Amino acid sequence: MVEIELSSLDVRYEGHRLRDLLGEARLLAAIAERGIVEPLEGVDEGARHVLLNGFKRWRCARKLGLGSLPYVSLGEDAATGIVAVLRAANERGLSLLEQASFVGELKRLHRMSVSEIAETLSRSKAWVSLRLGLFSEMSPVVREKLFSGAFPVYAYMYSVRPFMRINGVSKAEAEEFVAALSGKRLSVREIGYLAHGYFRGPEAFREQIRHGNVALPLEQLKRSAQPAGGCVPFEQTMLKDIESAQKYMQRISAKSRDKRLSSPGFFAQAQLLLAGLLSRAQAFTESVRHLHDRCGQA
C-alpha cells in the first residue's frame, strides 16, 4: 500500500460501478471522522493510476479536499486489474450488474472470448454467458440510468427485465420506460405497477408515462390491482412479510461490511445465525422466484 496524489487517479471506469447516494453520504461522514482506512485499488499505466475499486472513497476524498489517499496496485494493465476485481467480487461487494459490466469490458475492449474469460476467472462458461447476456440486453441509456442511481436496479431486474425475457418487450421499449421513470423517486412496487400497465396496457396509458404523468395512471393501477374490499387477510400478511424481507435484506447488506462489527461475541453468534440463513438460501430463492413468476403470469 502506498499514498498517492488524488490528482493522479484516472477514473475512466467510474461508470462500471453503481452509485449509492445514501451509502456514500454515510461513508463521507465516516471518512471525515477517521480518514480513509481501506485503500483504493487500480492498475498503473505509466504515471497514471487507473481506478477500479474505491470510487465512493475517491468522490468523498474530493468533497473533503483530501490531497492524497491510500492505494494498492493490481497490475500494469486494465485487463489484469479487472480480472483481479472479478475474482474477488464477493469480497469487494460487486453486484451482478457490476460484474456484468466488467465482464463485458473484457470481451469488448480486451477481445477475450467466453472460454478465455471463464478460464481466467476460474468460472463456468454459463457464469460468463449469463453476465454477458445481461450486459448486452441493456442499452447505453438504461446502463447509465441504472449505474447513476436514477432508476432502481431491483426494479429493473424484477419488474422490467422479466417482460423482456418472457413477453418479448424490445430493448427500445425497455429503454423508453426506464428513461421516462428515472429520477421520479418511485418505489419498487410502484414501478412494478407501472411496468404492467406500460407493457400490457393500451397506447394511451404508455403515452401518459412517456410524458411524465404517472400519478393518475399509478392510482388507477393500484385500484384495479386489488378487489374492491382489498386483499384477503392472508394476502395482506404475505405482502407485509415480503416487504419486511426486502427491508431486512437491504439492512443486512448495508451493515455487513461496517468496521464497527468487531467483537468476538458478535462474530460467534452471527456465524451461527448466518449458517442457518445460508442453509435456507437456495430454497428461499427458489420459492421467491416461483411466486414472482406466478405474479407475472396473473
MIDOSE-1310 file (N, C-alpha, C; in nm, 2 decimals, decimal comma, always signed):
residues 298
mvei	+0,08/-0,12/+0,00/+0,00/+0,00/+0,00/+0,09/+0,12/+0,00; +0,05/+0,22/-0,08/+0,13/+0,35/-0,09/+0,03/+0,46/-0,08; +0,08/+0,58/-0,06/+0,00/+0,70/-0,06/+0,02/+0,77/-0,20; -0,09/+0,80/-0,27/-0,08/+0,86/-0,40/-0,15/+1,00/-0,40
elss	-0,12/+1,08/-0,49/-0,19/+1,21/-0,51/-0,33/+1,18/-0,57; -0,43/+1,25/-0,52/-0,57/+1,24/-0,57/-0,57/+1,27/-0,71; -0,50/+1,37/-0,76/-0,50/+1,41/-0,89/-0,44/+1,31/-0,99; -0,37/+1,21/-0,94/-0,30/+1,11/-1,03/-0,40/+1,00/-1,07
ldvr	-0,52/+1,00/-1,02/-0,62/+0,89/-1,04/-0,69/+0,91/-1,17; -0,70/+0,81/-1,25/-0,78/+0,81/-1,38/-0,91/+0,73/-1,34; -1,02/+0,79/-1,36/-1,15/+0,73/-1,32/-1,24/+0,69/-1,44; -1,17/+0,64/-1,54/-1,25/+0,61/-1,66/-1,35/+0,50/-1,64
yegh	-1,33/+0,42/-1,53/-1,42/+0,30/-1,51/-1,52/+0,34/-1,40; -1,54/+0,46/-1,37/-1,64/+0,50/-1,27/-1,78/+0,46/-1,31; -1,81/+0,46/-1,44/-1,94/+0,42/-1,49/-1,97/+0,27/-1,48; -1,87/+0,19/-1,44/-1,89/+0,05/-1,42/-1,94/+0,01/-1,28
rlrd	-1,94/+0,11/-1,19/-1,98/+0,08/-1,05/-2,11/+0,16/-1,02; -2,20/+0,09/-0,95/-2,33/+0,15/-0,91/-2,31/+0,27/-0,81; -2,39/+0,37/-0,83/-2,39/+0,48/-0,73/-2,49/+0,45/-0,62; -2,46/+0,48/-0,50/-2,54/+0,46/-0,38/-2,53/+0,59/-0,30
llge	-2,62/+0,68/-0,32/-2,61/+0,82/-0,26/-2,62/+0,81/-0,11; -2,71/+0,73/-0,06/-2,73/+0,72/+0,08/-2,60/+0,66/+0,15; -2,55/+0,55/+0,09/-2,43/+0,48/+0,14/-2,31/+0,58/+0,13; -2,31/+0,65/+0,02/-2,20/+0,74/+0,01/-2,20/+0,86/+0,11
arll	-2,32/+0,90/+0,15/-2,33/+1,01/+0,25/-2,28/+0,95/+0,38; -2,31/+0,83/+0,42/-2,26/+0,77/+0,54/-2,11/+0,75/+0,54; -2,06/+0,71/+0,42/-1,92/+0,70/+0,41/-1,84/+0,83/+0,42; -1,90/+0,94/+0,37/-1,84/+1,07/+0,38/-1,83/+1,11/+0,52
aaia	-1,93/+1,08/+0,60/-1,92/+1,12/+0,74/-1,81/+1,04/+0,81; -1,80/+0,91/+0,78/-1,70/+0,82/+0,84/-1,56/+0,86/+0,80; -1,54/+0,90/+0,68/-1,41/+0,94/+0,63/-1,37/+1,08/+0,69; -1,47/+1,17/+0,71/-1,44/+1,30/+0,77/-1,40/+1,28/+0,92
ergi	-1,44/+1,17/+0,98/-1,41/+1,14/+1,12/-1,28/+1,07/+1,13; -1,26/+0,96/+1,05/-1,15/+0,87/+1,07/-1,05/+0,86/+0,95; -1,08/+0,93/+0,84/-1,00/+0,92/+0,73/-1,03/+0,79/+0,65; -0,96/+0,77/+0,54/-0,98/+0,66/+0,45/-0,89/+0,54/+0,51
vepl	-0,97/+0,44/+0,55/-0,90/+0,32/+0,62/-0,86/+0,22/+0,51; -0,96/+0,19/+0,43/-0,93/+0,08/+0,33/-0,88/+0,14/+0,20; -0,77/+0,09/+0,15/-0,70/+0,15/+0,03/-0,79/+0,13/-0,10; -0,77/+0,23/-0,19/-0,83/+0,21/-0,32/-0,75/+0,12/-0,40
egvd	-0,81/+0,06/-0,51/-0,74/-0,04/-0,59/-0,75/+0,00/-0,74; -0,64/-0,02/-0,81/-0,64/+0,01/-0,95/-0,52/-0,05/-1,02; -0,49/-0,01/-1,14/-0,38/-0,05/-1,22/-0,29/+0,07/-1,26; -0,16/+0,05/-1,28/-0,07/+0,15/-1,31/-0,04/+0,16/-1,46
egar	-0,07/+0,27/-1,52/-0,04/+0,29/-1,66/+0,05/+0,41/-1,67; +0,18/+0,39/-1,66/+0,28/+0,50/-1,65/+0,26/+0,57/-1,52; +0,25/+0,71/-1,53/+0,23/+0,79/-1,41/+0,09/+0,79/-1,36; -0,01/+0,74/-1,44/-0,15/+0,74/-1,40/-0,19/+0,61/-1,33
hvll	-0,27/+0,63/-1,23/-0,33/+0,51/-1,16/-0,48/+0,50/-1,20; -0,51/+0,39/-1,28/-0,65/+0,37/-1,33/-0,73/+0,31/-1,22; -0,82/+0,38/-1,17/-0,90/+0,33/-1,05/-1,00/+0,22/-1,10; -1,01/+0,11/-1,02/-1,11/+0,01/-1,05/-1,20/-0,02/-0,93
ngfk	-1,16/+0,01/-0,81/-1,24/-0,02/-0,69/-1,21/+0,09/-0,59; -1,31/+0,16/-0,54/-1,30/+0,27/-0,45/-1,35/+0,40/-0,49; -1,44/+0,40/-0,59/-1,49/+0,53/-0,64/-1,57/+0,61/-0,54; -1,64/+0,54/-0,45/-1,71/+0,62/-0,34/-1,61/+0,69/-0,26
rwrc	-1,50/+0,62/-0,22/-1,40/+0,68/-0,14/-1,33/+0,80/-0,21; -1,31/+0,78/-0,34/-1,25/+0,88/-0,43/-1,34/+1,01/-0,43; -1,47/+0,99/-0,45/-1,56/+1,11/-0,45/-1,56/+1,17/-0,32; -1,56/+1,09/-0,21/-1,56/+1,15/-0,07/-1,44/+1,23/-0,05
arkl	-1,32/+1,18/-0,09/-1,19/+1,25/-0,08/-1,19/+1,38/-0,15; -1,25/+1,38/-0,27/-1,26/+1,51/-0,34/-1,35/+1,61/-0,27; -1,46/+1,57/-0,21/-1,55/+1,66/-0,14/-1,49/+1,71/-0,02; -1,40/+1,63/+0,05/-1,34/+1,67/+0,17/-1,21/+1,75/+0,15
glgs	-1,17/+1,75/+0,02/-1,04/+1,83/-0,01/-0,92/+1,75/+0,03; -0,92/+1,62/+0,03/-0,80/+1,54/+0,06/-0,70/+1,54/-0,05; -0,58/+1,56/-0,03/-0,48/+1,57/-0,13/-0,42/+1,43/-0,17; -0,42/+1,34/-0,08/-0,37/+1,21/-0,11/-0,45/+1,10/-0,04
lpyv	-0,43/+0,98/-0,08/-0,51/+0,87/-0,02/-0,44/+0,74/-0,04; -0,47/+0,63/+0,04/-0,40/+0,50/+0,03/-0,45/+0,43/-0,10; -0,35/+0,35/-0,15/-0,38/+0,29/-0,28/-0,30/+0,16/-0,30; -0,36/+0,06/-0,36/-0,29/-0,07/-0,39/-0,30/-0,10/-0,54
slge	-0,19/-0,13/-0,60/-0,19/-0,16/-0,74/-0,22/-0,31/-0,76; -0,31/-0,33/-0,86/-0,34/-0,47/-0,90/-0,27/-0,52/-1,03; -0,18/-0,44/-1,08/-0,11/-0,48/-1,20/-0,08/-0,36/-1,29; -0,04/-0,38/-1,41/+0,00/-0,28/-1,50/-0,09/-0,26/-1,62
daat	-0,19/-0,34/-1,63/-0,29/-0,32/-1,74/-0,43/-0,34/-1,69; -0,53/-0,28/-1,76/-0,66/-0,28/-1,71/-0,72/-0,42/-1,71; -0,69/-0,51/-1,81/-0,75/-0,64/-1,81/-0,71/-0,72/-1,68; -0,58/-0,71/-1,65/-0,53/-0,78/-1,53/-0,60/-0,73/-1,40
giva	-0,62/-0,60/-1,39/-0,69/-0,54/-1,28/-0,84/-0,58/-1,27; -0,90/-0,58/-1,39/-1,05/-0,62/-1,39/-1,06/-0,77/-1,35; -0,97/-0,85/-1,40/-0,98/-0,99/-1,36/-0,96/-1,01/-1,21; -0,87/-0,93/-1,15/-0,84/-0,94/-1,00/-0,97/-0,89/-0,93
vlra	-1,03/-0,79/-0,97/-1,15/-0,74/-0,91/-1,27/-0,84/-0,92; -1,28/-0,90/-1,04/-1,39/-1,00/-1,05/-1,36/-1,13/-0,97; -1,24/-1,17/-0,96/-1,21/-1,29/-0,88/-1,25/-1,27/-0,74; -1,24/-1,15/-0,69/-1,28/-1,13/-0,55/-1,41/-1,04/-0,55
aner	-1,50/-1,08/-0,64/-1,62/-1,00/-0,65/-1,70/-0,99/-0,52; -1,71/-1,11/-0,45/-1,79/-1,11/-0,32/-1,72/-1,02/-0,22; -1,59/-1,03/-0,20/-1,52/-0,95/-0,10/-1,53/-0,80/-0,13; -1,53/-0,77/-0,26/-1,54/-0,63/-0,30/-1,68/-0,58/-0,31
glsl	-1,78/-0,66/-0,29/-1,92/-0,62/-0,29/-1,97/-0,59/-0,43; -1,92/-0,65/-0,53/-1,97/-0,63/-0,67/-2,11/-0,69/-0,69; -2,20/-0,61/-0,74/-2,33/-0,66/-0,77/-2,33/-0,74/-0,90; -2,44/-0,80/-0,93/-2,45/-0,88/-1,06/-2,43/-0,78/-1,18
leqa	-2,49/-0,67/-1,17/-2,47/-0,57/-1,28/-2,33/-0,52/-1,30; -2,26/-0,50/-1,18/-2,12/-0,45/-1,19/-2,04/-0,56/-1,25; -2,06/-0,69/-1,21/-1,99/-0,80/-1,27/-2,01/-0,81/-1,42; -2,14/-0,79/-1,46/-2,17/-0,80/-1,60/-2,10/-0,69/-1,68
sfvg	-2,09/-0,57/-1,62/-2,03/-0,46/-1,69/-1,88/-0,48/-1,71; -1,81/-0,54/-1,61/-1,67/-0,57/-1,62/-1,64/-0,68/-1,71; -1,73/-0,79/-1,70/-1,71/-0,90/-1,80/-1,73/-0,85/-1,94; -1,83/-0,76/-1,96/-1,85/-0,71/-2,09/-1,73/-0,63/-2,14
elkr	-1,66/-0,56/-2,05/-1,54/-0,48/-2,08/-1,43/-0,58/-2,13; -1,41/-0,69/-2,06/-1,31/-0,79/-2,10/-1,34/-0,84/-2,24; -1,46/-0,86/-2,28/-1,50/-0,91/-2,41/-1,48/-0,80/-2,51; -1,54/-0,68/-2,48/-1,54/-0,58/-2,58/-1,41/-0,51/-2,61
lhrm	-1,34/-0,47/-2,50/-1,22/-0,39/-2,52/-1,09/-0,48/-2,53; -1,09/-0,59/-2,45/-0,97/-0,67/-2,44/-0,98/-0,80/-2,53; -1,09/-0,81/-2,61/-1,11/-0,91/-2,71/-1,10/-1,05/-2,65; -1,15/-1,07/-2,53/-1,14/-1,21/-2,47/-1,27/-1,28/-2,50
svse	-1,25/-1,41/-2,53/-1,37/-1,50/-2,56/-1,43/-1,54/-2,43; -1,55/-1,60/-2,45/-1,62/-1,66/-2,33/-1,54/-1,76/-2,26; -1,47/-1,85/-2,34/-1,39/-1,95/-2,28/-1,27/-1,89/-2,21; -1,20/-1,79/-2,27/-1,09/-1,73/-2,21/-1,12/-1,66/-2,08
iaet	-1,24/-1,59/-2,08/-1,28/-1,52/-1,96/-1,31/-1,63/-1,85; -1,38/-1,73/-1,88/-1,42/-1,84/-1,79/-1,30/-1,90/-1,73; -1,20/-1,93/-1,81/-1,08/-2,00/-1,76/-1,00/-1,90/-1,67; -0,99/-1,78/-1,71/-0,91/-1,68/-1,64/-0,97/-1,66/-1,50
lsrs	-1,10/-1,65/-1,49/-1,17/-1,63/-1,37/-1,20/-1,75/-1,29; -1,17/-1,87/-1,34/-1,20/-2,00/-1,28/-1,35/-2,01/-1,26; -1,42/-1,97/-1,36/-1,57/-1,97/-1,36/-1,62/-2,06/-1,47; -1,75/-2,10/-1,47/-1,80/-2,17/-1,58/-1,84/-2,08/-1,69
kawv	-1,85/-2,14/-1,81/-1,90/-2,06/-1,93/-2,04/-2,01/-1,91; -2,12/-2,08/-1,84/-2,26/-2,04/-1,81/-2,25/-1,91/-1,72; -2,16/-1,91/-1,62/-2,15/-1,79/-1,54/-2,11/-1,66/-1,62; -2,02/-1,68/-1,71/-1,98/-1,57/-1,80/-2,09/-1,53/-1,90
slrl	-2,15/-1,63/-1,96/-2,26/-1,60/-2,06/-2,38/-1,53/-1,99; -2,41/-1,57/-1,87/-2,52/-1,50/-1,80/-2,50/-1,35/-1,79; -2,37/-1,32/-1,75/-2,34/-1,18/-1,73/-2,33/-1,10/-1,86; -2,27/-1,17/-1,96/-2,26/-1,11/-2,10/-2,40/-1,08/-2,15
glfs	-2,49/-1,18/-2,13/-2,63/-1,16/-2,18/-2,70/-1,05/-2,11; -2,68/-1,03/-1,98/-2,74/-0,92/-1,90/-2,68/-0,79/-1,95; -2,55/-0,79/-1,98/-2,49/-0,66/-2,02/-2,54/-0,62/-2,16; -2,55/-0,72/-2,25/-2,59/-0,69/-2,39/-2,73/-0,65/-2,41
emsp	-2,82/-0,70/-2,32/-2,96/-0,66/-2,33/-2,99/-0,52/-2,29; -2,90/-0,46/-2,22/-2,92/-0,32/-2,17/-2,87/-0,22/-2,27; -2,95/-0,12/-2,31/-2,90/-0,02/-2,40/-2,81/+0,07/-2,32; -2,73/+0,16/-2,39/-2,64/+0,25/-2,31/-2,72/+0,34/-2,22
vvre	-2,84/+0,38/-2,27/-2,92/+0,47/-2,18/-2,96/+0,40/-2,06; -3,01/+0,28/-2,07/-3,05/+0,20/-1,95/-2,93/+0,18/-1,85; -2,82/+0,15/-1,91/-2,70/+0,13/-1,82/-2,67/+0,26/-1,75; -2,67/+0,37/-1,81/-2,64/+0,49/-1,75/-2,74/+0,53/-1,64
klfs	-2,87/+0,50/-1,66/-2,97/+0,53/-1,56/-2,96/+0,44/-1,44; -2,92/+0,31/-1,46/-2,91/+0,22/-1,35/-2,78/+0,25/-1,27; -2,67/+0,27/-1,34/-2,54/+0,28/-1,27/-2,53/+0,42/-1,20; -2,61/+0,52/-1,25/-2,61/+0,65/-1,19/-2,70/+0,66/-1,07
gafp	-2,79/+0,56/-1,05/-2,88/+0,55/-0,94/-3,01/+0,62/-0,97; -3,03/+0,67/-1,10/-3,16/+0,74/-1,13/-3,27/+0,64/-1,14; -3,25/+0,51/-1,17/-3,36/+0,41/-1,17/-3,31/+0,29/-1,09; -3,40/+0,24/-1,00/-3,36/+0,14/-0,90/-3,32/+0,01/-0,98
vyay	-3,21/-0,05/-0,94/-3,16/-0,17/-1,00/-3,26/-0,28/-0,98; -3,31/-0,29/-0,85/-3,40/-0,40/-0,82/-3,53/-0,39/-0,91; -3,58/-0,27/-0,93/-3,70/-0,26/-1,02/-3,67/-0,30/-1,16; -3,55/-0,27/-1,21/-3,52/-0,32/-1,34/-3,51/-0,47/-1,35
mysv	-3,44/-0,53/-1,26/-3,41/-0,67/-1,26/-3,54/-0,75/-1,25; -3,64/-0,70/-1,16/-3,75/-0,79/-1,13/-3,89/-0,73/-1,17; -3,89/-0,61/-1,24/-4,01/-0,56/-1,29/-4,00/-0,54/-1,44; -3,89/-0,49/-1,49/-3,87/-0,46/-1,63/-3,81/-0,58/-1,71
rpfm	-3,70/-0,63/-1,66/-3,63/-0,74/-1,73/-3,72/-0,86/-1,76; -3,81/-0,91/-1,66/-3,89/-1,02/-1,70/-3,98/-1,00/-1,82; -4,03/-0,88/-1,84/-4,11/-0,85/-1,96/-4,02/-0,87/-2,09; -3,89/-0,84/-2,08/-3,81/-0,86/-2,20/-3,79/-1,01/-2,23
ring	-3,77/-1,09/-2,12/-3,74/-1,23/-2,13/-3,86/-1,31/-2,16; -3,98/-1,28/-2,10/-4,10/-1,36/-2,12/-4,20/-1,31/-2,22; -4,21/-1,18/-2,22/-4,31/-1,12/-2,31/-4,26/-1,05/-2,44; -4,13/-1,07/-2,46/-4,07/-1,02/-2,58/-4,07/-0,87/-2,60
vska	-4,06/-0,79/-2,49/-4,05/-0,65/-2,49/-3,91/-0,62/-2,55; -3,91/-0,52/-2,64/-3,78/-0,49/-2,71/-3,69/-0,40/-2,62; -3,56/-0,40/-2,65/-3,47/-0,32/-2,58/-3,51/-0,17/-2,59; -3,56/-0,13/-2,70/-3,60/+0,01/-2,72/-3,72/+0,05/-2,63
eaee	-3,82/-0,05/-2,61/-3,93/-0,02/-2,53/-3,89/-0,02/-2,38; -3,80/-0,11/-2,34/-3,75/-0,11/-2,20/-3,67/+0,03/-2,18; -3,60/+0,07/-2,27/-3,52/+0,20/-2,26/-3,62/+0,31/-2,24; -3,72/+0,32/-2,32/-3,82/+0,42/-2,31/-3,89/+0,43/-2,17
fvaa	-3,92/+0,31/-2,12/-3,99/+0,30/-1,99/-3,89/+0,35/-1,88; -3,77/+0,30/-1,88/-3,67/+0,34/-1,78/-3,64/+0,48/-1,78; -3,62/+0,54/-1,90/-3,59/+0,68/-1,92/-3,71/+0,77/-1,87; -3,83/+0,73/-1,89/-3,95/+0,80/-1,85/-3,96/+0,81/-1,70
lsgk	-3,92/+0,70/-1,63/-3,94/+0,70/-1,48/-3,82/+0,73/-1,40; -3,70/+0,75/-1,47/-3,58/+0,78/-1,40/-3,59/+0,91/-1,32; -3,54/+0,91/-1,20/-3,54/+1,03/-1,12/-3,68/+1,07/-1,06; -3,78/+0,98/-1,07/-3,91/+1,01/-1,02/-3,92/+0,97/-0,87
rlsv	-3,82/+0,90/-0,82/-3,82/+0,86/-0,68/-3,94/+0,77/-0,65; -3,98/+0,68/-0,74/-4,08/+0,59/-0,72/-4,03/+0,46/-0,65; -4,12/+0,40/-0,57/-4,08/+0,28/-0,50/-4,08/+0,16/-0,60; -4,01/+0,05/-0,56/-4,00/-0,07/-0,65/-4,14/-0,12/-0,68
reig	-4,23/-0,12/-0,58/-4,37/-0,16/-0,60/-4,44/-0,07/-0,70; -4,43/+0,06/-0,69/-4,49/+0,15/-0,78/-4,44/+0,13/-0,93; -4,31/+0,11/-0,94/-4,26/+0,08/-1,08/-4,31/-0,05/-1,13; -4,33/-0,15/-1,04/-4,39/-0,27/-1,08/-4,53/-0,26/-1,14
ylah	-4,61/-0,18/-1,07/-4,75/-0,15/-1,12/-4,74/-0,09/-1,26; -4,66/+0,02/-1,27/-4,65/+0,09/-1,39/-4,59/+0,01/-1,51; -4,50/-0,09/-1,48/-4,45/-0,17/-1,58/-4,56/-0,26/-1,64; -4,64/-0,32/-1,55/-4,75/-0,40/-1,60/-4,84/-0,32/-1,69
gyfr	-4,88/-0,20/-1,65/-4,96/-0,11/-1,74/-4,90/-0,07/-1,86; -4,77/-0,04/-1,86/-4,70/+0,01/-1,97/-4,68/-0,10/-2,08; -4,64/-0,22/-2,04/-4,61/-0,32/-2,13/-4,73/-0,41/-2,17; -4,83/-0,40/-2,10/-4,95/-0,48/-2,13/-5,07/-0,39/-2,16
gpea	-5,07/-0,27/-2,12/-5,19/-0,18/-2,13/-5,20/-0,11/-2,27; -5,30/-0,02/-2,28/-5,32/+0,05/-2,41/-5,22/+0,16/-2,44; -5,22/+0,20/-2,56/-5,13/+0,31/-2,60/-5,15/+0,43/-2,52; -5,27/+0,47/-2,49/-5,30/+0,59/-2,41/-5,23/+0,59/-2,28
freq	-5,22/+0,47/-2,22/-5,15/+0,46/-2,09/-5,00/+0,48/-2,11; -4,94/+0,42/-2,21/-4,80/+0,44/-2,24/-4,77/+0,59/-2,27; -4,86/+0,66/-2,34/-4,84/+0,80/-2,37/-4,83/+0,88/-2,25; -4,92/+0,85/-2,15/-4,92/+0,93/-2,02/-4,78/+0,91/-1,95
irhg	-4,73/+0,79/-1,95/-4,60/+0,77/-1,88/-4,49/+0,84/-1,96; -4,49/+0,83/-2,09/-4,39/+0,89/-2,17/-4,38/+1,04/-2,14; -4,49/+1,10/-2,11/-4,49/+1,25/-2,08/-4,47/+1,28/-1,94; -4,44/+1,18/-1,86/-4,41/+1,20/-1,72/-4,53/+1,21/-1,63
nval	-4,65/+1,18/-1,68/-4,77/+1,19/-1,60/-4,80/+1,05/-1,54; -4,75/+1,03/-1,42/-4,76/+0,89/-1,36/-4,85/+0,89/-1,24; -4,89/+1,00/-1,18/-4,97/+0,99/-1,06/-5,11/+0,93/-1,09; -5,18/+0,98/-1,19/-5,32/+0,92/-1,22/-5,31/+0,78/-1,27
pleq	-5,22/+0,74/-1,36/-5,21/+0,60/-1,41/-5,18/+0,51/-1,29; -5,09/+0,56/-1,20/-5,05/+0,48/-1,09/-5,16/+0,45/-0,99; -5,24/+0,55/-0,97/-5,36/+0,54/-0,88/-5,46/+0,44/-0,94; -5,48/+0,45/-1,07/-5,58/+0,36/-1,14/-5,53/+0,22/-1,13
lkrs	-5,40/+0,20/-1,15/-5,34/+0,06/-1,14/-5,35/+0,00/-1,01; -5,33/+0,08/-0,90/-5,34/+0,04/-0,77/-5,48/-0,01/-0,73; -5,58/+0,07/-0,78/-5,71/+0,03/-0,75/-5,75/-0,09/-0,83; -5,71/-0,11/-0,95/-5,75/-0,22/-1,03/-5,68/-0,35/-0,99
aqpa	-5,56/-0,33/-0,92/-5,48/-0,45/-0,89/-5,54/-0,52/-0,77; -5,64/-0,46/-0,70/-5,70/-0,52/-0,58/-5,85/-0,53/-0,60; -5,92/-0,63/-0,54/-6,06/-0,63/-0,54/-6,11/-0,51/-0,46; -6,24/-0,48/-0,47/-6,30/-0,36/-0,40/-6,27/-0,36/-0,25
ggcv	-6,27/-0,48/-0,19/-6,25/-0,48/-0,05/-6,11/-0,50/-0,01; -6,01/-0,49/-0,11/-5,87/-0,51/-0,08/-5,83/-0,66/-0,08; -5,71/-0,69/-0,05/-5,66/-0,83/-0,04/-5,72/-0,90/+0,08; -5,73/-1,03/+0,07/-5,78/-1,10/+0,19/-5,67/-1,10/+0,30
pfeq	-5,70/-1,13/+0,42/-5,61/-1,11/+0,53/-5,48/-1,19/+0,51; -5,49/-1,31/+0,45/-5,37/-1,39/+0,43/-5,28/-1,32/+0,33; -5,34/-1,26/+0,22/-5,26/-1,19/+0,12/-5,19/-1,07/+0,18; -5,27/-1,00/+0,27/-5,21/-0,88/+0,33/-5,09/-0,92/+0,42
tmlk	-5,10/-1,03/+0,49/-4,99/-1,07/+0,57/-4,87/-1,11/+0,49; -4,90/-1,18/+0,38/-4,79/-1,21/+0,29/-4,72/-1,09/+0,23; -4,79/-0,99/+0,19/-4,73/-0,87/+0,14/-4,64/-0,80/+0,24; -4,69/-0,80/+0,37/-4,61/-0,74/+0,47/-4,48/-0,82/+0,50
dies	-4,49/-0,96/+0,49/-4,37/-1,04/+0,51/-4,27/-1,01/+0,40; -4,32/-1,00/+0,27/-4,23/-0,97/+0,16/-4,16/-0,84/+0,18; -4,24/-0,73/+0,22/-4,18/-0,60/+0,24/-4,07/-0,61/+0,35; -4,10/-0,68/+0,46/-4,01/-0,70/+0,57/-3,88/-0,77/+0,53
aqky	-3,90/-0,87/+0,45/-3,78/-0,95/+0,40/-3,69/-0,86/+0,31; -3,75/-0,78/+0,22/-3,68/-0,69/+0,14/-3,60/-0,58/+0,22; -3,68/-0,53/+0,33/-3,62/-0,43/+0,41/-3,49/-0,48/+0,49; -3,51/-0,60/+0,55/-3,40/-0,66/+0,62/-3,29/-0,71/+0,54
mqri	-3,32/-0,75/+0,42/-3,21/-0,79/+0,32/-3,12/-0,67/+0,29; -3,19/-0,55/+0,27/-3,11/-0,43/+0,24/-3,03/-0,38/+0,36; -3,09/-0,39/+0,48/-3,02/-0,35/+0,60/-2,90/-0,44/+0,63; -2,92/-0,57/+0,62/-2,80/-0,66/+0,64/-2,69/-0,64/+0,54
saks	-2,73/-0,62/+0,41/-2,63/-0,60/+0,31/-2,55/-0,47/+0,34; -2,62/-0,36/+0,38/-2,56/-0,23/+0,40/-2,46/-0,24/+0,52; -2,50/-0,31/+0,63/-2,43/-0,31/+0,75/-2,32/-0,42/+0,76; -2,32/-0,52/+0,67/-2,23/-0,63/+0,68/-2,08/-0,60/+0,68
rdkr	-2,05/-0,49/+0,61/-1,90/-0,45/+0,60/-1,86/-0,34/+0,69; -1,95/-0,31/+0,78/-1,92/-0,20/+0,88/-1,81/-0,24/+0,97; -1,71/-0,15/+0,99/-1,60/-0,18/+1,07/-1,63/-0,19/+1,22; -1,75/-0,14/+1,26/-1,79/-0,15/+1,40/-1,83/-0,29/+1,44
lssp	-1,85/-0,38/+1,34/-1,87/-0,52/+1,38/-1,74/-0,58/+1,40; -1,70/-0,59/+1,53/-1,56/-0,63/+1,56/-1,55/-0,72/+1,68; -1,65/-0,74/+1,77/-1,63/-0,81/+1,89/-1,64/-0,96/+1,87; -1,56/-1,04/+1,94/-1,56/-1,18/+1,93/-1,70/-1,24/+1,96
gffa	-1,78/-1,18/+2,06/-1,91/-1,23/+2,09/-2,00/-1,22/+1,97; -1,99/-1,10/+1,90/-2,08/-1,08/+1,78/-2,05/-1,18/+1,68; -1,92/-1,20/+1,65/-1,88/-1,30/+1,54/-1,93/-1,44/+1,57; -1,92/-1,48/+1,70/-1,96/-1,62/+1,73/-2,11/-1,64/+1,71
qaql	-2,19/-1,54/+1,76/-2,33/-1,55/+1,74/-2,37/-1,53/+1,60; -2,31/-1,44/+1,53/-2,35/-1,41/+1,39/-2,32/-1,53/+1,30; -2,21/-1,60/+1,33/-2,17/-1,71/+1,24/-2,28/-1,82/+1,25; -2,33/-1,85/+1,37/-2,44/-1,95/+1,38/-2,56/-1,91/+1,31
llag	-2,60/-1,78/+1,33/-2,72/-1,73/+1,26/-2,71/-1,73/+1,11; -2,59/-1,69/+1,06/-2,57/-1,68/+0,92/-2,56/-1,82/+0,86; -2,51/-1,91/+0,93/-2,51/-2,05/+0,88/-2,65/-2,10/+0,86; -2,74/-2,06/+0,95/-2,88/-2,10/+0,93/-2,94/-2,03/+0,81
llsr	-2,91/-1,91/+0,79/-2,96/-1,83/+0,67/-2,91/-1,90/+0,54; -2,78/-1,92/+0,54/-2,72/-1,98/+0,41/-2,78/-2,12/+0,38; -2,81/-2,20/+0,48/-2,86/-2,33/+0,46/-3,00/-2,32/+0,40; -3,07/-2,21/+0,42/-3,20/-2,20/+0,36/-3,21/-2,11/+0,24
aqaf	-3,09/-2,05/+0,20/-3,09/-1,95/+0,09/-3,14/-2,01/-0,04; -3,10/-2,12/-0,08/-3,14/-2,18/-0,21/-3,29/-2,21/-0,21; -3,34/-2,27/-0,11/-3,48/-2,30/-0,10/-3,57/-2,17/-0,10; -3,52/-2,07/-0,03/-3,59/-1,94/-0,02/-3,59/-1,87/-0,16
tesv	-3,47/-1,87/-0,23/-3,46/-1,81/-0,36/-3,56/-1,88/-0,46; -3,56/-2,01/-0,46/-3,65/-2,09/-0,55/-3,79/-2,05/-0,52; -3,83/-2,04/-0,39/-3,97/-2,01/-0,36/-4,01/-1,87/-0,41; -3,92/-1,78/-0,38/-3,94/-1,64/-0,43/-3,95/-1,63/-0,58
rhlh	-3,86/-1,70/-0,65/-3,87/-1,70/-0,79/-4,00/-1,76/-0,85; -4,04/-1,87/-0,79/-4,17/-1,93/-0,83/-4,29/-1,83/-0,80; -4,29/-1,77/-0,69/-4,40/-1,68/-0,66/-4,39/-1,56/-0,75; -4,27/-1,51/-0,78/-4,26/-1,39/-0,87/-4,31/-1,43/-1,01
drcg	-4,28/-1,55/-1,06/-4,33/-1,59/-1,19/-4,48/-1,61/-1,19; -4,54/-1,66/-1,08/-4,69/-1,67/-1,07/-4,75/-1,53/-1,08; -4,69/-1,43/-1,01/-4,74/-1,30/-1,01/-4,74/-1,23/-1,15; -4,62/-1,26/-1,22/-4,61/-1,21/-1,36/-4,71/-1,27/-1,46
qa	-4,75/-1,39/-1,43/-4,84/-1,45/-1,52/-4,99/-1,43/-1,49; -5,02/-1,37/-1,37/-5,16/-1,35/-1,33/-5,23/-1,24/-1,41
